[in-house]
């Protein structure tokens, strides 16, 4: 799956409106995470030198998508980590107990190496969608810039 197949930036007046795709929910969530970092810089410039475990919990699947992206954004804000490879190890959900655990590979932000595109202030619920069809999942979300 090429980057073009993983996610697209949809038209929005002020923020980043993204549709991330996958053949499974796990893959769509992985690609949503990659789209977050592509919003900030060029993914191809991020070397997968360090592995981190990222987790998120929620009471429903929409909150899980929000908390997942927020966990990645907080990692950038607090530790300046950028990720170019993400693998979700576990994504489970039942009743009000949804959990996600992933391995993310990347490196710390280096302004000499990682050209800045835009700063992401926050993840939002506005226009968030999760569309599941057999063999095809799309997640849509807006990042506040």
C-alpha positions in Angstrom: 0.0 0.0 0.0 1.5 3.3 -1.1 1.2 6.5 0.9 -1.4 7.7 -1.6 -3.4 4.6 -0.8 -3.0 5.1 3.0 -4.6 8.5 3.4 -5.7 11.6 1.7 -6.1 15.2 2.8 -9.6 16.3 2.1 -10.7 19.9 1.4 -11.2 22.1 4.5 -10.9 25.8 4.9 -8.6 26.1 7.9 -7.8 22.7 9.4 -6.5 19.3 8.1 -9.4 17.0 7.2 -8.1 13.5 6.6 -9.4 10.2 5.4 -7.2 7.2 6.3 -7.8 3.8 4.8 -7.1 0.2 5.5 -8.3 -3.3 4.8 -8.8 -3.6 8.6 -9.6 -1.3 11.4 -6.1 -1.8 12.7 -4.6 -0.7 9.4 -6.9 2.4 9.1 -5.8 3.5 12.6 -2.1 2.9 11.7 -2.6 5.1 8.6 -4.4 7.7 10.6 -1.4 8.0 12.8 0.9 8.3 9.8 -1.3 11.0 8.4 -0.9 13.0 11.6 2.8 13.0 11.2 2.7 13.7 7.4 0.7 16.8 8.4 3.6 18.0 10.4 6.6 16.9 8.2 7.6 14.6 5.4 7.2 11.0 6.5 10.0 9.9 4.2 12.5 11.9 6.2 11.7 10.2 9.5 14.0 7.3 10.2 12.5 4.4 12.3 15.5 4.4 14.7 13.6 4.2 18.0 10.6 2.0 19.0 8.0 3.2 21.5 4.9 1.5 22.7 1.8 3.7 22.5 -1.5 2.8 24.2 -5.0 4.3 24.3 -8.3 3.4 26.1 -11.8 4.5 25.5 -15.5 3.8 26.0 -16.3 3.6 22.3 -14.5 3.3 18.9 -14.7 7.1 18.1 -13.2 8.0 21.5 -10.5 5.3 20.8 -9.6 7.0 17.5 -9.5 10.4 19.2 -7.4 9.1 22.2 -5.1 7.2 19.8 -4.3 10.3 17.8 -4.1 12.4 20.9 -1.6 10.0 22.4 0.6 10.4 19.3 0.3 14.1 19.4 1.1 14.3 23.1 4.2 12.1 22.4 5.3 14.7 19.9 4.5 17.6 22.2 6.3 16.2 25.3 9.1 14.2 23.7 9.4 15.7 20.2 9.0 12.2 18.7 8.0 11.7 15.0 6.9 8.3 13.7 7.1 6.9 10.2 6.2 3.3 11.0 3.3 2.2 13.2 2.0 -1.3 13.9 -1.0 -1.8 16.0 -0.5 -4.9 18.1 -3.9 -5.0 19.8 -7.2 -3.3 19.1 -10.1 -4.7 21.1 -13.5 -3.4 22.0 -16.6 -4.5 23.7 -19.3 -2.7 25.6 -17.5 0.3 27.0 -14.0 -1.2 27.1 -11.9 -0.3 24.1 -8.1 -0.7 24.0 -5.3 -0.1 21.6 -1.6 -1.0 21.9 0.9 -0.1 19.1 4.6 -0.1 18.3 5.7 3.1 16.8 9.1 3.6 15.1 10.6 7.0 14.6 13.1 9.5 15.8 13.1 12.9 17.6 12.3 16.0 15.7 15.4 17.7 14.2 14.7 21.0 12.6 17.8 20.6 10.3 16.4 17.3 9.0 12.6 17.5 9.3 11.1 20.4 7.4 8.1 21.7 9.3 4.8 21.9 7.4 2.2 23.0 9.9 1.8 22.7 13.7 -1.1 20.5 14.9 -2.8 22.0 18.0 -5.3 19.3 18.6 -7.4 16.4 17.4 -11.1 17.1 17.1 -14.3 15.0 17.0 -15.8 17.4 14.4 -16.8 15.4 11.3 -15.2 12.2 12.7 -16.4 9.1 10.9 -15.5 5.4 10.9 -16.9 3.6 7.9 -16.6 -0.2 7.8 -17.2 -2.3 4.8 -16.0 -5.8 4.1 -12.2 -5.6 3.5 -12.3 -1.8 3.6 -12.2 0.7 6.5 -12.1 4.5 6.3 -11.6 6.8 9.3 -12.1 10.5 8.8 -11.0 13.2 11.3 -10.0 16.8 11.5 -6.8 18.1 13.1 -6.9 21.6 14.5 -3.9 23.5 13.1 
